[in-house]
Amino acid sequence: MKIVFTKQELLENLYPVMGTVSNKNTITSLEGVLIETMGGNTVRFSTYDMNKGTRTVFEATEVVEGGSYIINAQRLMQIIKVMDNGEITLEVDQKLSVKISCETSNFTMYAIGGADFPGLPELSGDKGFEIEAEKLRSMIVRVLHSVSDNESRPNLCGAYFCIRQNQIKLVSCDAYSLSECTMECEIKSVGEIEEENFSFILPGHALNEIVKLLADKKETVKLYLARKHAILKTEGLIFFTRLIDGEYFDYERTKPKDQTIFVTLERDRLISGLERALLVADEKGQVSGRNYVKIEISNGKLMLISTSSSGRVYDEMPCQHEGEEISIGFNCRYLINNVRACEADTLRLGLKSVNQAMTVVPAEEKEGEHSFYMLLPVRMS
């Protein structure tokens, strides 16, 4: 195999596949990128960690000789980065010796035959939908922080997608918080089966990769569902992941009702106050159960208080307050994650008692959008 690339086209197509290279597997081929020629000057890169994978297809400068080989992905990326700008030639001989050269510089390493790459799942689905990449990425970002990593409850280790005609809803929940984001937008049905209503759960590790892959993409993307996999397709790129099998829990039952205390305040002011409180609340060596921020609400003011063995922070800010006064504690990091995810200039906090969850919603929601965040309090010592 002999292929000529520019450094730019190599990096542009290697970066997207690096997120699904396995680094915790005893199978050597999973640590590599499968490089294949597809006829003409078309080249395909594939990586797969047995749970998720990525594939890019592009036109190289020239394919002199075709072939299919696996090359260690991390090593290849390191070499390409330090190469000079210009044309880079990648050659693999019959003894599986790889030569990567650019002008007077060259590296040598070893390859594996392409036949040793594990078989990929069928990259097509019976049903799915098409949506703007920017909107899908925005919704995932808003719920990603509360995806659980507790493998004893696998259904919570991902985000729940619910598609209803021209509405898409994402929900995530861990042991402390729940996030819900709903958006009305144009959703086109794709696949062999046209269904307007369906749901599925995408795992958290796949959501992180989708956020990276869709950064700065302006076109629409297609998401197909197979029996066990979801396949995301955009121009020149395919990402696929195993679905989380099972039903999502009835999260609507967990939402607090009959709240009597409401607070309206500026989101940026609250974030800045929480960032200061986090310096104390998140201090290393903090005694377990003490890493919280106390919120006191009274007389049109919201006070943030956090104490540790090395110091104390106090901050107050104006707010509009309805209902009784209250003093309640929250894990500071979880609280700031929820407040940051709620995209609005002004927030409305809802409470009932020191033992019940607080809700965070935009004071004024954008047309066609709905965001809802819920956080359980902690017991203050």
Secondary structure, DSSP 8 states (H G I E B T S, - for coil): -EEEEEHHHHHHHHGGGGGG--SS-S-GGGGEEEEEE-STTEEEEEEE-SSEEEEEEEE-SEEEE--EEEEEHHHHHHHHHHS-SSEEEEEE-TT-EEEEEETTEEEEEEEEEGGGS--------SEEEEEEHHHHHHHHHHHGGG----TTSGGGSEEEEEEETTEEEEEEE-SSEEEEEEEE---EEESSS--SEEEEEEEHHHHHHHHHHTTT--SEEEEEE-SSEEEEEETTEEEEEE---S----GGGGS--S--EEEEEEHHHHHHHHHHHHHHHT-TT--TT--EEEEEEETTEEEEEEEETTEEEEEEEE-EEES--EEEEEEHHHHHHHHHHS--SEEEEEE--TTS-EEEEESS--TTEEEEEEE--B---
